[in-house]
Every structure is written in C-alpha cells, then in structure tokens.
Amino acid sequence: MRARNMIAVALFLGFGVRAEAAGTLVVCTEANPDALNAQLSTSNTSFDVAEQISDRLVGMETGGSALVPALAESWTISEDGLTYAFKLRHGVKWQSNAKFKPSRDFNADDVVFSFQRMMDPQNPFNKSVGGYFPMFADLLSEPVKSVTKTADDTVVFELKHPFAPLLSTLTMQPMSIISAEYAAQVEKSGELRELDTNPIGTGPFSLVQYQKDTTIRFRAFPDFWGIKAGSDRASKVDTLIFSITPDASARFAKLRTNECQVARYPNPTDLPAMRADPNLSVQEATIAALDYITFKADKPPLDDKRVRQALARAIDLDSLVKVVYQGSGTPTAAMIPPALFGHDASLQPRKYEPEAAKRLLAEAGHAGGGFKVDLWAIPVVRAYMPNGRRAAEMIQADWAKIGVEANIVTYEWGEYLKRARAGEGDVVMLGGTWDYPDPSEQLVRFTCDAIKTGGNSSHWCNRAYTDAVNKANLVTDIRERSKLYVAAQQAFDEDAAGVLFADVKASVPMRKAVSGFKLHFLGGQPFGGVSIVP
C-alpha cells in the first residue's frame, strides 16, 4: 500500500494532476502545515488539514457563522453559566490507519482524553509535545475547571467562572476530538508523537500521506457520520490532494492548466486575469481578520510609548494598503472588523506625519533616530497579508526617513510562528482570521495574561486593556460586551501597542467545474461537499 501511494505521489509530482475525473480534487495550498494535529497550532494551514480529518463537539455552518450540532447532538447550560452538559452523538465511527483499527465507536472517553491531554501537565501526551497547546492555552486554559464523563454519551464542562464564548470556542479545529483508544495504543508502543504526526479522526476524509513541501493526500471516509445525518461536509470526491505551492504565481499557473482545481490565497494583482479567464470563477467574501505589526514593549527603545507612536506615525499606511492589498483592503485602526459586534468605527488610522514622528523621537531622547530594529515579515500569502515582504520593505523605507534602520527578517512559516510565539523579534508582523464569530478570540492574545502562555509575543501589558477583555468574557449581554471591547481597542490605540493594516476581503479562484465550494471565513476551509462536475 505504501509503495503504491509513493508511486501515485511521484506521478503527481512529475507530471501534474489533471483531475477532470470526479474522483479527485486538487487544491493548491500555500505552505506546509506547522502541525497535522491542530491542537498544536495557531495557523489556518494546519486548521485546513484538521478540518478534513476531525470533528468538534460543536460545529459551524459552512460559509456562515451559525453554531450547529456536531459530535455533540445537544447541550444544556446551567443558570449560573458554570456547567455545560453535552449529549454525544451515537454511532460515530473512527478512522483507521496501517497501525490502528478501532474496536469501538466514539464516546465520552475520547472527549475527556482530548481535553485532559491539554489540561494536565502530567499527562504523557502533554509531555510528548512540551505542553504546547497554544489555542487552548490562550482561550480555554483559564476558564475551564474540569471535563468529566458522566455517561458513555455525556460529558460535562465545569467552569471557574462564566465564559460567554465557550460554545463558539469549541468549534475551533484545535478543539478537535482525538481517539483515546488510539492514544492508548501508541502509548503502549512508545511512539507517542504518532498521535500527532499520523492523526485519525471522525471527519469526512482520512489522512493518507504527508510529504513536506510537496503534498498532503486524503481519501474519503466512507463511514463518516455526516453522510447519514445529511451533513454538507460529507465528501463528494474519492481523493483530496493539497498540492503545497508557496508561490502565488505558481498556484495560478497550476490552476490555469488544471493541475489544481482550487487555489488558495491568490496574489491580488492576478485577480483581474482570473476573473477574465473563461475557465475560472472567483468567490469573494469580506472576512473577519486582524493584521498588524506589534512592538516588543519590554525592550528599549520600544518600551517607550513615544517611540512606538513615532514609528506608527512614520508609516504611510494609505500607500502601503494600496500597494500591498491591491483593492482588497481598507486602512483601519479598529482591532475588531465591522463584521463583528464591538467594532469601534470612531478609531481612525494615524495620519502619515514623519515630521511629528521625528519630534516624538527627539522627546524620547532619540533625535535623528539612530537605532536599529529587526522587522519580521510573514513568508506566506494570507488574505489578511497578501505580501508580507513588500509591506516590510515599505515600512523599512518609511522608517529610514526618520533615521530608524529596519532589518527585515523572515523564516519558513512554521519556524516563524514558533519563534514569534517565543517572543523573538523587535517588530513582528502577524495576523489571523477569526475562527468563530466572537471578538474574544483575537483580542485575548494581547492581554497581560497571554504573555505567560506565549500568545502575546510583544509582551505589551496594559491593565485597562486586559481588564476590559477579561470582563467581556464574563458577561453575556452583547451591548455590555461591545462597550468593553471598544474600551480595549481604544487602550491598544492610545498606547501604540502596534499598527493595524486593513479590513480585508478574501478571494478563492477555482475551475468552473468545481461545484459545492463555499468560502468559509471562520477557521479551516471545508472541502467536504465539493465535487468536480464533468
């Protein structure tokens, strides 16, 4: 079996896949996933993989934001908001691989294991990855007190305090459920990392093979529970292939020749040609995203607010957005986009004022600039940042005008994320799309609390900001939460913690033969339900 798979991949690499047969869908993707198990990642590249393989307790409608039952058929919440009881779906089958054949269906033991692994530092599967569960650490490690089994088909989450976004948070790919039976088998074999490097799940596709820098291959899972349940995530093709193609122009070329049928993260400059091609169509949608640079707030001279304000004022944001986003972005100063509650329309981007920036530097004791910073540029194309290198070059040129020398730094995407989370870098470019429709997900990463979990790589700590975000997680009234989020955004802006770039829209070009694709702007992109029409 392995030999045949290798031959198939070799043929794909050598001659391209012209997958006009309904059995195969090839998607040109932009990077290697930093992990195949999304529990270990903060990146949508990893979330895209997990979305095909795995399921969560709570789901989200494809292309929308409504919460829907998934592995949990229903749930009840106590009046005090501290207890959530989930009734689990019966008859859900686990996938298998060459080393593991499940002997039972999904049950409460799997849910408890999946969360205990992330919660308990003494759990061997916590130790096997150095306790690195970044999204759980940022979002759920503080409010969740315990996850327990009360019956084979019932699990209970006990919270330390009310946490309004819990159900939405559970829709994220890093909260996917893992087989406890599979874990027990790999633990017995001593190969604990196998749980994460060769994952199995209950989703519409099972993983066949991952070759770094080349491909990720999936096959349809015939026992996917969603088939009987009428889920729109049920696979409509026999084989799904992610063709890892970092260069956006190369992805476009492969799309034109039908070597792939869907291309992720196009270069905005290519969109007019894509729209004009009679064999292609382009889906577009405004997305909830946050894109920015942050300053290392505990490192001189960036620990001085006047220096941060000066660097912010020295950036010609209008020109940057025009050149980098090519019509797909609008300059912004609000952390929360207009699509979500809590957006602060009163915040406006700082004006481009290089002379005022020079005066601020002089007030801070840095007349004429005279210092250097490392400016990190993301190495992959994202809807929230189409060209990190070009954005960094424009910032570099702007800062040179006020006497500040910026050295542009970048790494392979997985390494970039790891180093950024470790707090490396003076000025770091990052961003993200919301994975569920609640402002808390992205805003929590800038709190003081997130410094110790690794989420706040800038080490900026502002008590007014942190208190507002934390309080917003405790209350359920949307109007009160919105006021608190507005206060948090104003604190971020006033303290010049970073520079926000743009509110953006995403585009996905595809062959016109592709049917059933729905651009999903919250979390990983589902490819279940997508087919090729002859």
C-alpha positions in Angstrom: 0.0 0.0 0.0 2.8 2.4 0.9 4.6 1.7 -2.3 1.6 2.4 -4.4 0.9 5.6 -2.6 4.5 6.7 -3.2 4.2 5.9 -6.8 1.0 7.9 -7.1 2.6 10.9 -5.4 5.6 10.6 -7.7 3.4 10.6 -10.7 1.6 13.6 -9.4 4.8 15.5 -8.8 6.4 14.6 -12.1 3.6 15.1 -14.5 0.9 17.1 -12.7 -2.6 16.1 -11.9 -5.3 16.9 -14.4 -8.1 15.8 -12.2 -11.1 16.1 -14.5 -12.4 12.8 -13.2 -15.0 13.4 -10.4 -12.9 11.2 -8.1 -10.1 13.7 -7.3 -10.0 17.3 -6.1 -6.6 19.0 -6.1 -6.2 22.2 -4.0 -3.1 24.3 -4.4 -2.2 25.4 -0.9 0.4 28.0 0.3 2.6 26.3 2.9 3.5 23.3 4.9 1.3 22.9 8.0 3.2 23.5 11.2 1.3 20.6 12.6 -1.1 17.9 11.3 -2.9 18.0 14.7 -4.4 21.4 15.1 -4.2 21.2 18.9 -0.5 22.1 18.3 -1.1 25.1 16.0 -2.3 28.6 15.6 -2.2 28.5 11.8 -5.0 28.2 9.3 -2.7 26.0 7.2 -2.9 23.4 10.0 -6.6 24.1 10.6 -7.3 23.3 6.9 -5.8 19.9 7.4 -7.7 19.2 10.6 -11.0 20.3 9.2 -10.9 17.5 6.7 -9.9 14.8 9.2 -11.6 15.7 12.5 -14.7 16.9 14.2 -15.5 19.0 17.3 -18.3 18.8 19.8 -19.9 21.9 18.3 -19.9 22.7 14.6 -20.4 25.8 12.4 -22.4 26.0 9.2 -20.1 26.1 6.2 -19.8 29.6 4.8 -21.7 31.1 7.7 -21.4 31.6 11.5 -24.3 29.7 13.0 -23.4 27.0 15.5 -24.7 23.6 14.7 -24.6 20.2 16.5 -21.6 18.0 15.6 -20.2 15.3 17.8 -22.5 16.6 20.5 -26.1 16.4 19.4 -27.3 18.8 22.1 -26.2 20.7 25.2 -27.6 22.3 28.3 -26.2 25.2 30.3 -26.8 25.8 34.0 -28.5 29.0 35.1 -25.2 30.3 36.7 -23.3 29.6 33.4 -20.8 27.4 35.1 -21.9 23.9 33.9 -22.2 22.8 30.3 -23.5 19.2 29.7 -23.0 17.8 26.2 -25.1 14.8 24.9 -22.9 12.9 22.4 -23.9 11.5 19.1 -24.2 7.7 18.8 -22.8 5.5 16.1 -19.9 7.8 15.2 -17.0 5.7 13.6 -13.3 6.3 14.0 -11.0 6.2 11.0 -8.2 3.7 10.9 -4.6 3.6 9.5 -1.9 1.0 8.9 -1.2 0.7 12.6 -4.6 1.2 14.2 -8.0 -0.4 13.8 -10.7 1.0 16.2 -12.7 -1.5 18.2 -15.4 0.8 19.3 -17.3 3.9 18.3 -16.7 7.5 19.6 -17.7 8.1 23.2 -17.2 10.3 26.2 -13.8 8.8 26.9 -12.5 10.4 23.7 -13.7 13.8 24.7 -12.2 13.6 28.2 -8.9 12.4 26.8 -8.8 15.2 24.2 -9.1 17.9 26.8 -7.2 16.3 29.7 -4.3 15.9 27.4 -4.2 19.7 27.1 -5.1 20.5 30.7 -2.9 18.1 32.7 0.9 18.7 32.6 1.4 15.2 33.9 -0.4 13.6 31.0 2.2 11.7 28.9 0.7 13.2 25.7 1.0 16.6 27.2 4.7 15.9 28.0 5.3 14.5 24.5 4.8 18.0 22.9 6.2 20.0 25.8 2.8 21.2 26.9 2.4 23.2 23.7 -1.3 23.7 23.0 -1.3 27.4 22.0 -5.0 28.0 21.2 -6.2 26.0 24.3 -3.7 27.9 26.4 -4.8 31.3 25.1 -8.6 30.7 25.1 -9.7 27.9 27.5 -6.9 27.0 30.0 -8.1 29.8 32.4 -11.9 29.4 32.4 -12.2 25.6 32.2 -12.0 23.9 35.6 -12.7 20.3 34.5 -14.1 18.0 31.8 -15.7 14.8 33.1 -17.6 11.8 31.8 -21.0 11.2 33.5 -22.1 8.5 31.0 -20.8 7.0 27.8 -22.7 9.6 25.9 -22.4 12.6 28.2 -19.6 14.9 29.2 -19.7 17.9 31.5 -17.6 21.0 31.4 -17.2 22.8 34.7 -16.1 26.4 34.5 -14.3 28.5 37.1 -16.5 31.5 36.1 -19.0 32.2 33.3 -17.3 32.3 29.9 -19.6 33.6 27.2 -17.7 32.4 24.1 -17.4 28.7 25.3 -19.6 27.1 22.6 -18.1 29.2 19.8 -14.6 28.4 21.0 -15.4 24.7 20.9 -16.0 24.9 17.1 -12.3 25.6 16.5 -10.1 23.0 14.9 -7.7 23.0 17.9 -10.6 21.7 20.0 -10.9 18.6 17.7 -11.6 15.3 19.4 -9.0 12.6 19.4 -9.4 8.8 19.9 -8.5 7.7 23.4 -8.1 4.1 22.2 -5.6 5.2 19.5 -3.7 7.2 22.1 -3.5 4.1 24.4 -2.2 2.0 21.6 0.6 4.5 20.6 1.5 5.0 24.2 1.9 1.2 24.6 4.2 1.2 21.5 6.3 4.0 22.9 5.6 6.2 19.8 3.7 9.0 21.5 4.3 11.5 18.7 2.5 9.2 16.3 -0.8 10.6 17.7 0.0 14.0 16.2 2.1 13.0 13.2 -0.3 10.4 11.9 -3.7 11.6 13.1 -7.0 9.9 12.8 -10.4 11.4 13.4 -14.1 11.1 12.7 -14.3 13.6 9.8 -15.2 13.3 6.1 -11.6 12.5 4.9 -8.8 10.4 6.4 -5.1 11.2 6.1 -3.2 9.0 3.6 0.2 10.7 3.4 2.0 13.9 4.1 5.2 14.8 2.1 6.7 18.1 3.3 7.0 20.7 0.6 5.0 18.5 -1.7 1.6 17.1 -1.0 -1.0 16.1 1.6 -3.2 13.3 0.4 -6.6 12.4 1.9 -9.2 9.7 1.0 -12.9 9.9 1.6 -14.0 8.2 4.8 -17.0 6.0 3.9 -18.2 5.7 7.5 -18.4 9.5 8.1 -21.3 10.0 10.5 -22.4 13.1 8.5 -23.4 11.0 5.5 -26.4 9.6 7.3 -27.0 12.9 9.1 -27.2 14.8 5.9 -24.1 17.0 6.7 -22.9 19.3 3.9 -19.3 18.2 4.9 -19.7 14.7 3.5 -17.1 14.0 0.9 -18.2 14.2 -2.8 -14.8 13.1 -4.2 -12.8 9.9 -3.5 -9.5 11.7 -3.2 -8.5 15.1 -1.9 -4.9 16.4 -2.5 -3.3 19.5 -1.1 -0.5 20.5 -3.5 1.9 22.6 -1.4 2.8 25.5 -3.7 4.3 28.5 -1.8 4.5 30.9 -4.8 1.1 32.5 -5.6 2.0 32.9 -9.3 2.8 29.2 -9.5 -0.6 28.4 -7.9 -2.3 30.5 -10.6 -0.3 28.7 -13.3 -1.3 25.3 -12.0 -5.0 26.4 -11.8 -4.9 27.5 -15.4 -3.5 24.2 -16.6 -6.0 22.3 -14.4 -3.2 20.8 -12.2 -5.3 22.0 -9.4 -8.9 22.9 -9.3 -8.9 25.3 -6.4 -6.1 27.8 -5.5 -5.8 29.3 -2.0 -4.6 32.9 -1.3 -4.2 34.4 -4.7 -2.0 37.4 -5.4 -4.3 40.4 -5.6 -2.6 41.5 -8.8 -3.7 38.3 -10.5 -7.4 38.6 -9.7 -8.3 40.6 -12.9 -6.8 37.9 -15.1 -8.5 35.2 -13.0 -11.9 36.9 -13.4 -11.3 37.2 -17.2 -10.4 33.6 -17.7 -13.4 31.7 -19.2 -12.5 28.5 -17.4 -12.2 30.1 -13.9 -14.5 31.6 -11.4 -13.6 33.6 -8.2 -15.5 33.5 -5.0 -15.1 36.6 -2.8 -16.3 37.5 0.7 -15.5 40.1 3.4 -13.7 38.3 6.2 -13.2 38.9 9.9 -9.4 39.3 10.1 -6.8 41.2 12.1 -3.4 42.1 10.5 -0.7 44.1 12.2 2.8 44.7 13.4 3.5 44.8 17.2 6.4 46.3 19.0 8.4 44.4 21.7 7.2 46.5 24.5 9.7 45.4 27.1 12.8 46.0 25.0 14.3 49.5 24.8 13.7 51.8 23.0 10.4 50.2 22.1 9.3 50.2 25.8 8.8 54.0 25.4 5.4 54.8 24.1 6.7 57.9 22.3 9.0 55.7 20.2 6.1 53.4 19.3 3.9 56.4 18.5 6.7 57.8 16.3 7.2 54.6 14.4 3.4 54.4 13.9 3.1 57.9 12.6 6.1 57.4 10.2 4.2 54.7 8.2 2.4 55.8 5.1 -0.5 53.4 5.7 -2.6 54.6 2.8 0.2 53.9 0.3 1.0 50.5 2.0 -2.6 49.3 1.8 -3.0 50.5 -1.8 0.2 48.7 -3.0 0.1 45.6 -0.9 -3.7 44.8 -0.8 -4.4 45.9 -4.4 -8.0 46.9 -3.7 -8.8 44.0 -1.3 -8.2 46.1 1.9 -9.3 49.4 3.5 -7.0 51.0 6.1 -8.2 50.5 9.7 -7.3 51.3 13.3 -10.0 49.1 14.9 -9.0 45.7 16.1 -12.5 44.3 15.6 -13.7 44.3 12.0 -17.1 45.7 11.0 -18.5 42.2 10.6 -18.4 41.5 14.4 -20.0 43.2 17.3 -17.8 45.5 19.3 -16.3 47.3 16.2 -15.2 50.8 17.1 -15.9 53.0 14.0 -14.6 56.1 15.8 -11.0 54.8 15.6 -9.1 56.1 12.6 -5.7 55.3 11.3 -2.9 57.6 12.4 -2.0 60.2 9.8 1.3 59.9 8.0 3.3 62.5 9.8 7.1 61.9 9.5 8.0 65.3 11.0 5.8 64.7 14.0 7.4 61.3 14.3 10.9 62.9 14.4 9.7 65.3 17.2 8.5 62.4 19.2 11.8 60.5 18.8 13.6 63.7 19.9 11.4 63.9 23.0 12.3 60.3 23.8 16.0 61.0 23.6 16.5 59.6 20.1 16.9 62.7 18.0 17.5 61.7 14.4 16.6 58.1 15.1 19.9 56.4 15.3 18.8 53.0 16.4 18.1 49.7 14.6 15.2 47.2 14.9 14.5 43.8 13.4 11.3 43.9 11.3 9.8 40.5 10.8 7.8 39.8 7.6 5.5 36.9 7.2 6.7 34.5 4.5 3.3 33.3 3.2 0.4 34.8 1.3 -2.6 35.4 3.5 -5.9 37.2 2.8 -5.0 39.4 5.8 -1.5 40.0 4.4 -1.1 39.3 0.6 2.6 40.3 0.5 4.5 40.5 3.8 7.8 41.2 2.2 6.6 44.1 0.2 4.8 45.6 3.3 8.0 45.2 5.3 10.0 46.9 2.6 7.6 49.9 2.5 7.8 50.2 6.3 11.6 49.9 6.1 11.7 52.8 3.6 9.4 55.0 5.7 11.4 54.4 8.9 14.6 55.2 7.1 13.2 58.7 6.5 13.2 59.3 10.3 16.6 57.8 10.9 15.5 54.3 12.1 17.1 51.3 10.4 14.9 48.3 10.0 16.5 44.9 9.2 13.9 42.6 7.5 13.8 39.1 9.0 11.8 36.1 7.9 11.7 32.3 8.3 9.8 29.3 7.0 6.3 29.7 8.2 6.3 27.0 10.9 9.6 28.3 12.3 8.4 31.9 12.0 5.3 31.1 14.2 7.4 29.2 16.7 10.0 32.0 17.1 7.4 34.7 17.2 5.4 32.9 20.0 8.7 32.5 21.9 9.0 36.3 22.0 11.7 36.8 19.5 11.8 39.8 17.2 11.6 43.6 17.8 8.8 44.4 15.5 6.8 41.3 14.4 4.2 41.1 11.6 1.3 38.7 12.4 -2.4 38.4 11.9 -5.2 36.0 11.8 -8.8 35.4 10.8 -11.4 34.8 13.3 -12.3 31.1 13.7 -15.6 31.8 15.4 -17.8 35.0 15.5 -16.8 36.4 18.8 -14.2 39.2 19.3 -12.6 37.5 22.3 -10.6 35.0 20.1 -8.2 37.6 18.6 -8.2 40.2 21.4 -7.2 37.8 24.1 -3.8 37.4 22.6 -2.8 40.9 23.6 -3.7 40.6 27.3 -1.1 40.6 30.1 -2.2 37.0 30.9 -1.3 35.9 27.3 2.4 36.8 27.9 3.0 33.7 30.0 1.1 31.4 27.6 3.1 32.6 24.6 0.1 34.2 22.9 1.3 37.8 23.5 4.6 37.8 21.7 5.1 41.6 22.0 5.0 41.4 25.9 2.8 44.5 25.8 0.9 44.7 29.1 -1.9 47.2 29.6 -4.1 46.7 32.6 -7.0 48.7 31.2 -7.0 46.6 28.0 -6.6 43.3 29.8 -9.4 44.1 32.4 -11.8 45.1 29.6 -11.2 41.9 27.6 -11.4 39.6 30.6 -14.6 41.2 31.9 -16.2 40.9 28.4 -15.7 37.2 28.6 -17.7 37.0 31.9 -20.9 38.9 30.8 -23.4 37.7 28.3 -25.2 41.0 27.4 -24.0 41.9 23.9 -24.3 45.6 24.5 -22.2 45.5 27.6 -19.6 43.3 25.9 -19.4 45.7 23.0 -18.7 48.6 25.3 -15.9 46.7 26.9 -14.4 45.7 23.6 -14.5 49.3 22.5 -12.6 50.3 25.6 -10.0 47.7 24.9 -9.4 48.8 21.4 -9.0 52.4 22.5 -6.4 51.4 25.0 -4.5 49.5 22.3 -4.6 52.5 20.0 -3.7 55.1 22.7 -0.7 53.1 23.9 0.5 52.5 20.3 0.9 48.8 21.0 1.1 48.1 17.3 0.0 49.2 13.9 -3.1 47.7 12.3 -3.2 47.4 8.5 -6.6 46.8 6.9 -10.1 45.4 6.9 -9.9 42.8 4.1 -11.9 40.5 1.8 -10.8 37.1 0.7 -10.8 35.6 -2.8 -10.7 32.0 -3.9 -10.2 31.2 -7.6 -11.3 27.8 -8.9 -12.1 25.9 -12.1 -15.7 26.4 -13.2 -16.0 22.6 -13.0 -15.8 22.9 -9.2 -19.3 22.5 -7.6 -20.4 23.0 -4.0 -17.5 25.1 -2.7 -18.4 27.7 -0.1 -15.8 30.2 1.1 -15.6 29.7 4.8 -14.1 32.7 6.5 -14.1 31.4 10.1 -11.4 28.7 10.7 -10.3 25.9 8.5 -11.8 25.6 5.0 -14.0 22.5 4.5 -13.7 20.6 1.2 -16.4 18.1 2.1 -19.3 18.7 -0.1 -17.1 19.9 -3.0 -17.2 18.0 -6.3 -15.9 18.2 -9.9 -18.6 18.4 -12.5 -17.6 16.6 -15.8 
